[in-house]
């Protein structure tokens, strides 16, 4: 059918985006910078995706893919992009700036009549816009406008810790959601890619915020409370009545924002929250609290799952006490083995004043109605370690 370039050969790349691009008939070219991973993908003609649910397991076989290292074979990646139909990525929001230059070069080398579809599949609001911003620093505006269509998306699928020696195979939650805005395609007068897994919508904001402020906020809240309580998995944490109550209180607050801002009915949001808590309580996922809690600096940043909804609630004069409690728990996620951001968080809280740490971590303005409340929690956590 066509060719899809996917940046990020990890579990999300292979087990979510790669699966659905493959099912849509694309040849998938995985691009990464990890030598061993690229070699493994190049030398393995197929891998399996096992979808896990309480109904059992279902396994799919993935084929028709290749892999390239963008660090050592950049020219090859540029040529692949120049002749591709779609570019996706699942690399983490902070890595978007590093993949932008090679995408820019690919667009400059492009000589096909149809524009390239670019979709950043990241757990962040409007990540494709962020990626485009980085590309615009490297390519001329007329090239970008003529040769690409950029569409934001919201993704939702839990990829738990993988069994040892699983190779390229991925165990993944059965439930998924991939919502992409179709307006950019309409504006250019071109058809969007025919990927049946994608739910195309005109207005993406409600889907992005509902997902980020329910799934991601709920998941991370469980992880941080669970970590402090010595729980090993998300399911274990949610079996603790106190933790479950705290998670529900947080999601009651984010629900009030979503209902107030997006006009989603109270009943619909309640059903969505119940479904999400049921999903992340699934013991079959065997999802570790440290995996879900990792990268606390990103999770505490301005537009992310805690400060994002709490700041908007504060601006509207609505309640955000439970979110403050979750923020405090996130601040305690320090010096976790294998997580560099948790070590950096500990360093910031140790070396900076409470005001400096609050500003650096949250990027909140000092006159923002949320700032003083977060400052108080930062002080509390700093005093504990003295």
C-alpha positions as CSV (number, residue, x, y, z in Angstrom):
1,X,0.0,0.0,0.0
2,X,2.6,2.5,1.0
3,X,5.5,3.2,3.4
4,X,5.4,4.5,7.0
5,X,8.5,5.8,8.8
6,X,8.2,5.4,12.6
7,X,10.8,7.0,14.9
8,X,11.2,5.0,18.1
9,X,11.6,1.2,18.0
10,X,10.5,0.7,21.6
11,X,7.5,-1.1,22.9
12,X,5.0,1.7,22.1
13,X,6.5,1.9,18.6
14,X,6.4,-1.8,17.8
15,X,3.4,-2.7,20.0
16,X,0.9,0.1,19.2
17,X,1.8,2.4,16.3
18,X,3.7,-0.3,14.4
19,X,0.9,-2.8,14.8
20,X,-1.8,-0.5,13.3
21,X,0.4,0.8,10.5
22,X,1.1,-2.8,9.6
23,X,-2.6,-3.7,9.7
24,X,-3.3,-0.8,7.4
25,X,-1.0,-2.3,4.8
26,X,2.1,-0.1,5.2
27,X,5.7,-1.3,5.1
28,X,7.0,0.1,8.4
29,X,10.6,1.5,8.6
30,X,11.6,1.8,12.3
31,X,14.1,4.5,13.0
32,X,16.1,4.6,16.2
33,X,19.6,5.4,17.6
34,X,20.1,2.3,19.7
35,X,22.4,0.0,17.8
36,X,21.4,-3.3,19.5
37,X,17.7,-2.6,19.0
38,X,18.2,-1.7,15.3
39,X,20.3,-4.8,14.7
40,X,17.6,-6.9,16.4
41,X,14.8,-5.5,14.3
42,X,16.9,-5.9,11.1
43,X,17.7,-9.6,11.9
44,X,14.2,-10.6,13.1
45,X,11.7,-11.2,10.2
46,X,8.6,-11.1,12.5
47,X,7.6,-10.4,16.1
48,X,4.4,-11.0,18.1
49,X,2.1,-8.7,19.9
50,X,0.0,-10.3,22.7
51,X,-3.1,-8.3,23.7
52,X,-3.9,-8.9,27.4
53,X,-7.4,-8.6,28.9
54,X,-9.4,-10.4,31.5
55,X,-10.9,-12.4,28.7
56,X,-7.5,-14.0,28.0
57,X,-4.8,-13.3,25.5
58,X,-4.7,-12.8,21.7
59,X,-1.5,-12.9,19.7
60,X,-0.8,-11.2,16.4
61,X,2.2,-11.6,14.1
62,X,3.8,-8.4,12.7
63,X,5.9,-8.6,9.4
64,X,6.9,-6.3,6.5
65,X,9.2,-3.9,8.4
66,X,12.8,-2.7,8.2
67,X,15.0,-0.7,10.6
68,X,17.5,2.1,10.2
69,X,19.9,3.9,12.6
70,X,19.4,7.7,12.2
71,X,22.7,8.3,13.9
72,X,24.9,6.2,11.6
73,X,22.7,6.2,8.5
74,X,21.1,9.6,8.4
75,X,21.3,9.9,4.6
76,X,19.3,6.7,4.2
77,X,16.6,7.9,6.7
78,X,16.4,11.2,4.8
79,X,15.8,9.3,1.5
80,X,13.1,7.0,3.2
81,X,11.2,10.1,4.5
82,X,11.5,11.7,1.0
83,X,9.5,8.8,-0.5
84,X,7.2,7.9,2.5
85,X,3.5,8.4,2.9
86,X,3.4,8.9,6.7
87,X,5.9,9.7,9.5
88,X,5.0,8.9,13.1
89,X,7.0,8.9,16.3
90,X,6.9,7.6,19.9
91,X,10.2,8.9,21.3
92,X,9.1,11.0,24.3
93,X,8.3,14.8,24.0
94,X,11.8,15.8,24.9
95,X,13.4,13.9,22.0
96,X,11.2,15.6,19.3
97,X,13.9,18.3,18.9
98,X,16.4,15.6,17.9
99,X,14.4,13.9,15.3
100,X,13.2,17.2,13.7
101,X,16.4,17.9,11.7
102,X,16.3,14.6,9.8
103,X,12.6,15.0,9.0
104,X,13.3,18.5,7.7
105,X,16.0,17.1,5.4
106,X,13.5,14.5,4.2
107,X,11.0,17.2,3.4
108,X,13.6,19.2,1.5
109,X,14.5,16.1,-0.5
110,X,10.9,15.1,-1.2
111,X,9.8,15.0,-4.9
112,X,6.4,13.3,-4.8
113,X,3.0,15.0,-5.5
114,X,1.3,14.0,-2.2
115,X,2.2,15.7,1.1
116,X,3.8,13.7,3.9
117,X,1.5,13.0,6.8
118,X,3.3,13.7,10.2
119,X,1.7,12.5,13.4
120,X,3.6,12.6,16.8
121,X,2.2,9.8,19.0
122,X,3.3,11.2,22.3
123,X,1.7,11.5,25.7
124,X,1.7,15.3,25.5
125,X,-0.7,17.9,24.4
126,X,-0.3,18.9,20.7
127,X,3.0,17.1,20.3
128,X,2.8,17.3,16.5
129,X,2.7,21.1,16.8
130,X,5.8,20.9,19.0
131,X,7.6,18.7,16.4
132,X,6.6,21.1,13.6
133,X,8.0,24.0,15.6
134,X,11.4,22.2,15.8
135,X,11.2,21.3,12.0
136,X,10.5,25.0,11.2
137,X,13.9,25.9,12.6
138,X,15.5,23.7,10.0
139,X,13.4,23.9,6.8
140,X,11.9,26.8,4.8
141,X,8.2,27.5,5.6
142,X,7.1,27.1,2.0
143,X,8.7,23.6,1.9
144,X,6.9,22.6,5.1
145,X,3.6,24.0,4.0
146,X,3.7,22.4,0.5
147,X,5.2,19.0,1.4
148,X,3.6,18.0,4.7
149,X,0.4,17.8,6.7
150,X,0.8,17.9,10.5
151,X,-1.9,16.4,12.6
152,X,-2.1,16.3,16.4
153,X,-3.4,13.1,18.1
154,X,-4.3,11.6,21.4
155,X,-3.2,8.0,22.1
156,X,-4.1,5.7,24.9
157,X,-2.8,2.2,25.4
158,X,-1.0,0.7,28.4
159,X,2.3,-1.1,27.7
160,X,3.3,-2.8,31.0
161,X,6.7,-4.1,32.0
162,X,7.8,-6.8,29.6
163,X,8.8,-10.3,30.6
164,X,12.6,-10.9,30.6
165,X,14.0,-12.3,27.3
166,X,10.9,-11.2,25.4
167,X,13.0,-10.0,22.4
168,X,10.9,-7.8,20.1
169,X,7.6,-9.4,21.2
170,X,5.3,-7.0,23.1
171,X,2.7,-7.7,25.7
172,X,0.1,-4.9,25.6
173,X,-3.3,-4.0,26.9
174,X,-6.2,-5.0,24.6
175,X,-7.9,-1.6,25.0
176,X,-6.6,1.3,22.8
177,X,-7.6,4.7,21.5
178,X,-5.9,6.6,18.7
179,X,-7.7,9.9,17.9
180,X,-6.3,12.2,15.2
181,X,-7.5,15.6,14.0
182,X,-8.7,15.6,10.4
183,X,-9.0,19.3,10.0
184,X,-5.4,19.8,8.6
185,X,-6.2,17.4,5.8
186,X,-9.5,19.1,4.9
187,X,-7.7,22.5,4.9
188,X,-5.2,21.2,2.4
189,X,-7.8,19.4,0.3
190,X,-6.1,16.0,0.6
191,X,-7.3,12.7,2.0
192,X,-6.1,11.5,5.4
193,X,-4.3,8.1,5.6
194,X,-6.6,5.1,5.5
195,X,-5.7,3.6,8.9
196,X,-8.8,1.9,10.4
197,X,-7.4,2.0,13.9
198,X,-7.5,5.9,13.9
199,X,-10.6,7.7,15.0
200,X,-10.6,11.0,12.9
201,X,-12.2,14.0,14.5
202,X,-12.6,17.7,13.8
203,X,-11.9,19.0,17.3
204,X,-9.2,17.1,19.2
205,X,-8.8,19.2,22.4
206,X,-11.6,17.4,24.4
207,X,-10.1,14.0,23.6
208,X,-6.5,15.1,24.4
209,X,-7.4,16.7,27.8
210,X,-9.9,14.0,28.8
211,X,-7.3,11.3,28.2
212,X,-4.3,13.1,29.6
213,X,-6.2,14.3,32.7
214,X,-7.9,11.0,33.4
215,X,-5.8,8.1,32.2
216,X,-2.3,9.7,32.7
217,X,-3.3,11.7,35.8
218,X,-5.0,8.6,37.4
219,X,-2.1,6.3,36.4
220,X,0.6,8.5,37.8
221,X,-1.3,9.3,41.0
222,X,-1.6,5.6,41.6
223,X,2.1,5.1,40.9
224,X,3.3,7.9,43.3
225,X,1.0,6.9,46.2
226,X,1.8,3.3,45.5
227,X,5.6,3.9,45.5
228,X,5.5,5.6,48.9
229,X,3.3,2.8,50.3
230,X,5.8,0.2,49.1
231,X,3.5,-1.4,46.4
232,X,5.0,-3.2,43.5
233,X,2.3,-2.9,40.8
234,X,-0.5,-0.5,39.9
235,X,-3.1,-3.3,40.5
236,X,-1.6,-3.8,44.0
237,X,-1.8,-0.1,44.7
238,X,-5.4,0.2,43.6
239,X,-6.4,-2.7,45.9
240,X,-5.4,-0.5,48.8
241,X,-8.7,1.3,49.7
242,X,-6.9,4.5,50.8
243,X,-4.9,4.8,47.6
244,X,-8.0,4.0,45.5
245,X,-9.9,6.7,47.4
246,X,-7.1,9.3,46.7
247,X,-7.1,8.4,43.0
248,X,-10.9,8.8,42.8
249,X,-10.7,12.2,44.6
250,X,-8.1,13.4,42.0
251,X,-10.2,12.2,39.1
252,X,-13.3,13.9,40.6
253,X,-11.3,17.1,40.3
254,X,-10.1,16.6,36.8
255,X,-13.6,15.5,35.8
256,X,-15.0,18.8,37.1
257,X,-12.6,20.6,34.7
258,X,-13.4,18.4,31.7
259,X,-17.2,18.8,32.3
260,X,-16.8,22.6,32.8
261,X,-14.5,23.2,29.9
262,X,-15.5,20.8,27.2
263,X,-19.2,20.3,27.9
264,X,-18.9,16.6,28.3
265,X,-21.8,15.4,30.5
266,X,-21.2,14.4,34.1
267,X,-22.6,10.9,33.5
268,X,-20.3,10.3,30.4
269,X,-17.2,11.5,32.3
270,X,-18.1,9.3,35.4
271,X,-18.4,6.3,33.1
272,X,-15.1,7.1,31.5
273,X,-13.4,7.5,34.9
274,X,-14.8,4.1,36.1
275,X,-13.6,2.4,32.9
276,X,-10.1,3.9,33.3
277,X,-9.8,2.8,36.9
278,X,-11.0,-0.7,36.0
279,X,-8.4,-0.8,33.2
280,X,-5.4,0.2,35.3
281,X,-6.6,-2.1,38.1
282,X,-6.2,-5.1,35.7
283,X,-3.7,-7.5,37.4
284,X,-3.0,-9.2,34.1
285,X,-1.0,-6.2,33.0
286,X,1.5,-6.7,35.9
287,X,2.4,-3.0,35.5
288,X,5.0,-1.7,38.0
289,X,4.6,1.5,39.9
290,X,8.2,2.5,39.2
291,X,7.7,2.2,35.4
292,X,4.5,4.3,35.6
293,X,6.1,6.9,37.9
294,X,9.3,7.4,36.0
295,X,10.3,10.8,34.5
296,X,8.7,12.9,37.3
297,X,10.2,16.1,35.9
298,X,8.2,15.7,32.8
299,X,5.1,14.7,34.7
300,X,5.3,17.7,36.9
301,X,5.8,20.2,34.1
302,X,3.5,23.0,33.2
303,X,1.1,21.4,30.7
304,X,1.3,17.8,32.0
305,X,-1.0,15.6,34.0
306,X,-0.9,17.4,37.4
307,X,0.0,21.1,36.9
308,X,-2.0,21.2,33.7
309,X,-5.4,20.4,35.2
310,X,-4.6,22.0,38.7
311,X,-3.7,25.3,37.1
312,X,-6.9,25.4,35.0
313,X,-9.0,24.5,38.0
314,X,-7.3,27.3,40.1
315,X,-7.9,29.8,37.3
316,X,-11.6,28.8,37.3
317,X,-11.9,29.0,41.1
318,X,-12.6,25.2,41.3
319,X,-11.3,22.7,43.8
320,X,-7.8,21.2,43.3
321,X,-6.8,19.9,46.8
322,X,-6.5,16.3,45.8
323,X,-4.3,17.2,42.9
324,X,-2.0,19.0,45.3
325,X,-1.8,15.8,47.3
326,X,-0.7,13.9,44.1
327,X,1.8,16.6,43.3
328,X,3.3,16.2,46.7
329,X,3.6,12.5,46.2
330,X,5.3,13.0,42.8
331,X,7.8,15.3,44.5
332,X,8.8,12.4,46.8
333,X,9.6,10.1,43.8
334,X,13.3,10.6,44.2
335,X,16.5,8.6,43.5
336,X,14.6,5.7,42.0
337,X,17.0,3.1,40.5
338,X,17.2,3.4,36.7
339,X,15.3,6.7,36.5
340,X,17.6,9.7,35.9
341,X,14.8,12.3,36.3
342,X,14.0,11.1,39.8
343,X,17.7,11.7,40.6
344,X,17.6,15.1,39.0
345,X,14.4,15.9,41.0
346,X,16.2,15.0,44.3
347,X,19.1,17.3,43.2
348,X,16.8,20.2,42.4
349,X,14.9,19.9,45.7
350,X,18.2,19.7,47.6
351,X,20.1,22.5,46.0
352,X,17.5,25.1,45.1
353,X,15.3,27.3,47.2
354,X,11.6,26.4,47.4
355,X,10.8,29.3,45.1
356,X,13.5,28.3,42.6
357,X,12.5,24.7,42.6
358,X,8.8,25.5,42.2
359,X,9.4,27.8,39.2
360,X,11.9,25.3,37.5
361,X,9.7,22.3,38.0
362,X,6.3,23.7,37.2
363,X,7.0,26.8,35.1
364,X,4.1,28.5,36.9
365,X,4.2,32.3,37.1
366,X,4.6,33.5,40.7
367,X,1.3,35.4,40.5
368,X,-0.6,32.3,39.2
369,X,-3.4,31.2,41.7
370,X,-1.8,27.7,41.9
371,X,1.8,28.8,42.5
372,X,1.7,29.5,46.3
373,X,-0.1,26.2,46.9
374,X,2.5,24.2,45.1
375,X,5.3,26.2,46.7
376,X,3.9,25.1,50.1
377,X,4.1,21.4,49.0
378,X,7.6,21.8,47.7
379,X,8.7,23.3,51.1
380,X,7.0,20.4,52.9
381,X,9.0,17.8,50.9
382,X,12.3,19.8,51.2
383,X,11.9,20.0,55.0
384,X,11.4,16.2,55.2
385,X,14.9,15.5,53.8
386,X,16.7,18.0,56.0
